[in-house]
Amino acid sequence: MGMKCVGVDVGGTSVKIGIFEITGELIHKWEVPTRQEEGGKYILSDTAASILKTLKELNIPLEEVKGAGLGVPGPVMPSGYVEVCVNLGWRDMYPEKELSEMLHGIPVKSGNDANVAALGEMWQGGGKGYDDIVMVTLGTGVGGGVIIDQKIVAGKHGLAGEIGHVHIRDDETESCNCGGVGCVEQIASATGIAREARRKMASNDTPSVLRAFGDNVTAKNVLDAAKEGDALALEVMEVVGHYLGLALAQISMVTDPEVFVIGGGVSKAGSFLIDILFKHFDKYTPISKNKSGIVLAKLGNDAGIYGAARLILD
Amino acid sequence: MGMKCVGVDVGGTSVKIGIFEITGELIHKWEVPTRQEEGGKYILSDTAASILKTLKELNIPLEEVKGAGLGVPGPVMPSGYVEVCVNLGWRDMYPEKELSEMLHGIPVKSGNDANVAALGEMWQGGGKGYDDIVMVTLGTGVGGGVIIDQKIVAGKHGLAGEIGHVHIRDDETESCNCGGVGCVEQIASATGIAREARRKMASNDTPSVLRAFGDNVTAKNVLDAAKEGDALALEVMEVVGHYLGLALAQISMVTDPEVFVIGGGVSKAGSFLIDILFKHFDKYTPISKNKSGIVLAKLGNDAGIYGAARLILD
């Protein structure tokens, strides 16, 4: 048997854990609940106990484990220091050091969860076979991660890959959670797509199946209707595609990745979404015929455990 | 005596050459004319002959030269392949391999000149002491270079650092050289600043010292007048600062450098320009108080030879 590695993705509700061959095959995955009480002080010990128990059940001695990676929902300094993780109650700690001690000293490396998910997609997902990718996760919000030469670019202030907070839309009036106005997240997240649909319904009389949903319309409703040719839904997706495609074009003039990997719930719309994005991206990158591709993520919610496991392999 | 390295910056008019200590001190610099005839076939041999002659004059044996770096005015593939260099007449060649042979086999590494200049500023210029910078050169056009972990990010299609061709201005109607519309280069280059001044003069009646220059107004006129408080010149610089500051904000959400280094002729306006840029950059990065700084480049036209010499030290 070859060496193994462990990937841990800490979320606000549950901690996802996976055991992998170092060649990338997932051997076993499971979850433990995230206990947020008392500043999240039990999260790492619960995780460590569960890892040790599971390794034992699978007859994998700790000597066969190269190490563990840890995806954290907040900024992680290069030293492993975490100043604050709002969702977990963590403050002022070195989670990778703590987890390593709880796992009898095996190496542990940590990173921001969005960046770690991008690394996972590069390793075994939609970005497999590429060294340089930018991942964009279109969920409730918009997250991102930049990978260059198979490594996470975290940025000097932990802001690299904050694609959701690229200012892109000048005519936006509502504020974004970040304190800005007109961020990518406000238009290309599931929340943003639904809001754009509500705005379109309010501002014009185009007949649409979306009107039946009223203010409860979701991004999925919009994408399903757009695929069926619904005129208003297609208008919404043109606006979304315009701004997100433009943002990808801007990013490609900065790091010029081999591919953009699009993940998150909104990406379930598949090639229909990719085609809209590429059309607008292509329009804003006339400088060269050779340009980044846009592909779908493949790992879904497992991207985090894959990427965390990959962290330890450098 | 310690080891030396050579930096070569090939331009359309002259080839700049510098001999450096590997610790970064410039020992000697000079230029040779760029002979563009016959597809630029003499450029490298002229350069090599001049380097060998100068080393001899300086009593530096070739054994003390660690290698040479070569900045090329066009895209360079990771293999060193150059498909085309319009300004030089070069096509389909490996200049680093050719130059190495002409220099009796010492190692030669090449890179795009804008990227190489950024590396130079990181090594011994405005970005000295930082590992991660983004350089923006505001000259006739707008060039750029992205350095992460002291290395050039060239991009998979040679487009990384093409900051000048980030689309930023939706209400622009003229086309950019790249085929796009509304690029950073169209507003923040010396050419762009002068054009914006002509537009402002044509579209309003604000009294201004710039009116004396009429259609011959230059970016320097605008910056000089703005520093003196000229209302119309300040209007122009607010527009320029808005768009360039916004572009820097977008870039900082991608790679989050320690500092942006601003070079080129326009940067001679000094801290006056930096303050305007930072004001707008700061406005579009509300997500964190910890953010990139903006500093002036220091090496002027020598950035290319510094960066080329640095190329060989990895």
Interface residues (C-beta under 8 A of the other chain):
Chain A: D132 V134 V146 I148 V153 A154 G155 K156 H157 G158 L159 A160 G161 E162 I163 H165 V166 H167 I168 D170 C178 G179 G180 L246 A247 A249 Q250 I251 S252 M253 V254 T255 D256 P257 E258 Y284 T285 P286 I287 S288 N290 K291 S292
Chain B: D132 V134 V146 I148 V153 A154 G155 K156 H157 G158 L159 A160 G161 E162 I163 H165 V166 H167 I168 D170 C178 G179 G180 L246 A247 A249 Q250 I251 S252 M253 V254 T255 D256 P257 E258 Y284 T285 P286 I287 S288 N290 K291 S292
